[in-house]
Amino acid sequence: MKALREELAIDPHEFEPNLCLGAMLNEGREYKEAQPYLTRALQVRPGAPQVRYQIALAQIGMGKLEEARKTLDTLVKDAPNFVEAHASLATLDYRLHGKQDGDREMAIVAKLYAEIQAQKEAGAVKTRHNGNEMTSGGKTHGTSPKVVSPYKPGADLLPGL
């Protein structure tokens, strides 16, 4: 955090340090302190999905749940493949709007993770083929790489909710 603050003292309009510091403050549950950094990052890159997501997390942390839901709803419309935003929206929907809305978002999360998994597996197969690790019988040596998702169904996606 110290290095980020020093960087911002030199140039307060750097995107990455503003975003990183805002995200770190969010993680430390210092939501009000995170806001100016996230606002500045959004001014530097208007519409940046990762900043909008951090703003929604800060809104949740401050108890502004309906406001956060609106932020997330707009975000997933603008960035439909942003899995974490869908997962956070699902959590809020379960809390605010009930099972049906939450289930709809969770179905989107499951679909997106299945697509990510399929892409990773396809990439691993392509890598093994290009790496000449095929046996004469067409089987590869070793096992498939394990893909670990940061999202685990049932995990507490939004601390404090």
N, C-alpha and C positions, 0 to 999 in steps of 0.2 A: 504494500500500500504506500509505503514511503516513497518508493521509486516512481510510482504512478503520480503521486502528488508533486514530486519534483519535476517530472515531465510536464505536467499541466501548469506548473509555475512558469515554465519556459514558453509553452504555447497552450493556452487553455482551450483551444479549438481543435485539438487532436482527437480524432474519433475513438481509436482503440483505448487509450488511457481513460477517457471518460466512460466508455462502456464497461471496461474491466473494473474500474473502481466502483462504479454504480452496482455492478453485479456482485462484487465482493461485499459491499456494504449491505446489499439485499440478503446475501447469504448469512451475514452476521446479524440480520434482523434490525439493521439500522436504516429503515426504509425512508424516513424523512431526510436523512443525510444523503441517501442515494439519489434522491429526486433531482437535484441540480445537475449532477453529472449525467444522468440519463437524459434529461431535457436538453443539455448541451450536445450530447451525442446525436440526439434526434434532429437538432438544428443543423448539425454538420452533414448528416445523411438522413434527410427527411424520408420517412417511411421505412427505415431499416427494421426488418422483422425482429432481429435479435434484441434491439433496443425496446421496441414495442412490447415484446414478451417480458423483458425485465421491468418495464413500467407496470404491466399487469400484475406481476408478482409483488411489486411494491404496493400497489393498490390493495391486493389481497391482504398483505401483511398489515396494512393500516385499517383493515376492516371495511374497505370500500368495495364490497363484493359485487354489487350490481354494476358499478363502474368498471371493475375488472372484467366482468363477464362481457360487457359491451366492447371493451378493448380487445379481448380474446376473440370474440365473435367476428369483429372486423378483421383481425389479424388472420384468422384461418380462411376467411374469404379471399384475402389478398395473397396469402401464402398457403395454399391448400395442402402442401406436403410437409408442413411444419408440425411434426409429430408431437413434440412436447407441448405446443400450444393447444392441440386437440386434446391431449391427455389432461391438461390443466382445465380446459373448458369442460371436459367431461366431469371432473371432480366438482367444479362449481355448479354445473347443471344438476348433478345428483343432490347437491346441498340446497340449491335455490329453486329448482324447477321440477325435480323429481326423477324417478327412474327412467322414464321413457326418453327424455332428452339426454340424460347421462349415457344410457345404453346406445343411443344413436352415435354419440361422439366416440364411445369406446369401440364401436364397430369400425369406425373410420381409423382409429388408432391401430386396431388389429390388422386391418387391410394394409395400411401403410407399412407396418412392421413386416408383414408377410412379403410385401414387394421389396423391401430393403433386404430381407433375408435371401430372397430369390436372386437378387442382383449380386449379393456377396457370394453366394454359392456359384453362380454362373461365372463370376470373376475368378473364383478359386479354381474351377474346372479349366477355364481358359489358361490360367497361369500354369497349372500342372501340365496341360497339353503343350504349351509353348516352352515349358522348361524341360521337355523331353524326359519326363518322369513316367512315361507310359510303359507298361510291359507289353510283350508281344500279344498277350491275350486281351489287351485293351483296358486292363485294370491298372489303377494307379497304386503306387507304393504309399504307405502311410494312411492316415485318416484325414477326413475332411477337417478343415479348420473350424473351431467352435466360434460362433458369433454370440457375443454377449450383449444383450440389449440393456440400455440404461433404464428402460421402463420395465417394471415388473408388475403384472396385474395385481391389484390390491395394495400396491405400495402407497405410502403416504406421499402423494405428489406435491401437495401444498401444505407444508408444515404450519401448524397453528390453526388449520381449518377443522 
